Amino acid sequence: MILMRNLKSVDVDAYLAAVPEPARSSLQKLRATILSVVPPEATEVISYGIPCLKYKGMLLGFAAFTKRCSLFAMNPSVQVQFQNELKNYRTSKGTIQFPLDKPLPATLVKKLVKARVAQNELKQQLRKK
C-alpha cells in the first residue's frame, strides 16, 4: 500500500494533481465539500505529508492510498458521534476510509466538518479560561 504523501507535495493543488484517477476526482469533491463549510479563516496546509485544514488548531486531513482514500477526522470522538452514519465505511481511530471512486456523501462530510469546527472552537475557549 503506497501512501500518496510520498509525493512530497508543497501544496494541496500539487498533491491532488499527482493523485491518479479515480482517487483525484473523489478527493477534489471531498475538498470542495469541506471548503464549503469551514470558516473563511481556515487554511489549507500540507501536514504529515497530506492535505489538511487548520482552524483554531488542526481540523482534518485527507489522502489517497493505493486501494482507498481516507478522511482523517483527527479526533476519534467525531466518529463516535456519527457512528450510525459511518457504519458502511471502514474506520479506525481518527480515520474514515472510502473507495477510490466513491467519495463520502457531501451531507455526511458537512456534518463531520461542522462537528470538528465546534470541537476546535470549544477547545480554544477552554484554553482562554
C-alpha positions as CSV (number, residue, x, y, z in Angstrom):
1,M,0.0,0.0,0.0
2,I,1.6,3.2,-1.1
3,L,0.7,6.4,0.7
4,M,0.3,9.3,-1.6
5,R,2.1,11.5,0.8
6,N,5.4,10.2,-0.5
7,L,4.8,12.7,-3.3
8,K,6.4,15.4,-1.1
9,S,3.9,18.0,-2.3
10,V,4.3,21.6,-1.2
11,D,0.6,22.5,-1.5
12,V,-2.8,20.9,-1.8
13,D,-3.2,21.6,-5.5
14,A,0.2,19.9,-6.3
15,Y,-0.8,16.9,-4.1
16,L,-4.1,16.5,-5.9
17,A,-2.5,16.9,-9.3
18,A,-0.2,14.0,-8.6
19,V,-3.0,11.6,-7.4
20,P,-4.2,9.3,-10.2
21,E,-7.8,9.0,-11.2
22,P,-10.3,8.0,-9.9
23,A,-9.0,9.0,-6.5
24,R,-8.2,12.5,-7.7
25,S,-11.8,13.3,-8.5
26,S,-13.0,11.8,-5.2
27,L,-10.6,13.9,-3.2
28,Q,-11.4,17.1,-5.2
29,K,-15.1,16.6,-4.4
30,L,-14.2,16.0,-0.8
31,R,-12.1,19.1,-0.7
32,A,-14.8,21.2,-2.3
33,T,-17.3,20.0,0.2
34,I,-15.0,20.7,3.2
35,L,-14.2,24.2,1.9
36,S,-17.9,25.0,1.5
37,V,-18.4,24.5,5.3
38,V,-15.2,25.7,7.1
39,P,-15.0,29.2,8.3
40,P,-13.2,31.6,6.0
41,E,-10.2,31.8,8.4
42,A,-9.4,28.1,7.8
43,T,-6.2,27.5,5.9
44,E,-5.1,24.6,3.8
45,V,-1.7,23.1,4.5
46,I,0.3,20.0,3.8
47,S,0.9,18.4,7.2
48,Y,2.0,14.8,7.9
49,G,2.6,14.7,4.1
50,I,-1.1,15.1,3.3
51,P,-3.6,17.9,2.7
52,C,-5.0,19.2,5.9
53,L,-7.1,22.1,7.1
54,K,-6.3,24.2,10.1
55,Y,-8.8,26.3,12.1
56,K,-8.0,27.0,15.7
57,G,-5.8,24.0,15.5
58,M,-5.6,21.1,13.2
59,L,-9.1,20.4,11.8
60,L,-8.9,17.4,9.5
61,G,-7.0,15.9,6.6
62,F,-7.5,13.7,3.6
63,A,-5.3,11.4,1.5
64,A,-5.2,8.8,-1.3
65,F,-3.8,5.4,-0.9
66,T,-3.3,2.6,-3.4
67,K,-6.7,1.0,-2.8
68,R,-8.7,3.6,-0.9
69,C,-9.0,7.2,0.2
70,S,-9.2,8.4,3.8
71,L,-10.6,11.3,5.7
72,F,-8.7,12.0,8.9
73,A,-11.0,13.4,11.5
74,M,-8.1,13.9,13.9
75,N,-10.4,13.3,16.8
76,P,-12.0,9.9,17.3
77,S,-14.9,11.3,19.2
78,V,-16.4,12.7,16.0
79,Q,-16.5,9.2,14.6
80,V,-18.3,8.0,17.7
81,Q,-20.8,10.9,17.4
82,F,-21.6,9.8,13.8
83,Q,-21.1,6.1,14.2
84,N,-24.5,5.2,12.8
85,E,-23.9,7.2,9.6
86,L,-20.4,5.7,9.3
87,K,-21.4,2.1,9.7
88,N,-21.0,1.4,6.0
89,Y,-17.4,2.6,6.0
90,R,-14.2,1.1,7.4
91,T,-13.0,3.2,10.2
92,S,-10.1,3.2,12.6
93,K,-9.0,5.7,15.3
94,G,-9.4,9.1,13.6
95,T,-9.7,7.7,10.1
96,I,-12.7,7.1,7.8
97,Q,-11.8,5.1,4.7
98,F,-13.8,5.1,1.4
99,P,-13.4,3.7,-2.1
100,L,-11.2,5.5,-4.6
101,D,-14.1,6.1,-6.9
102,K,-16.8,6.9,-4.4
103,P,-16.3,10.0,-2.2
104,L,-18.1,10.3,1.1
105,P,-21.6,11.8,0.8
106,A,-21.5,15.6,1.0
107,T,-24.1,15.8,3.7
108,L,-22.1,13.5,6.0
109,V,-18.8,15.4,5.3
110,K,-20.5,18.6,6.1
111,K,-21.7,17.2,9.5
112,L,-18.3,15.9,10.3
113,V,-16.6,19.2,9.4
114,K,-19.1,21.2,11.4
115,A,-18.6,18.9,14.4
116,R,-14.8,19.3,14.2
117,V,-15.1,23.1,13.9
118,A,-17.2,23.1,17.0
119,Q,-14.7,21.0,18.9
120,N,-11.8,23.2,18.0
121,E,-13.7,26.4,18.9
122,L,-14.7,24.8,22.3
123,K,-11.1,23.7,22.9
124,Q,-9.8,27.2,22.2
125,Q,-12.4,28.8,24.5
126,L,-11.5,26.4,27.3
127,R,-7.8,27.3,26.9
128,K,-8.6,31.0,27.3
129,K,-10.2,30.4,30.7
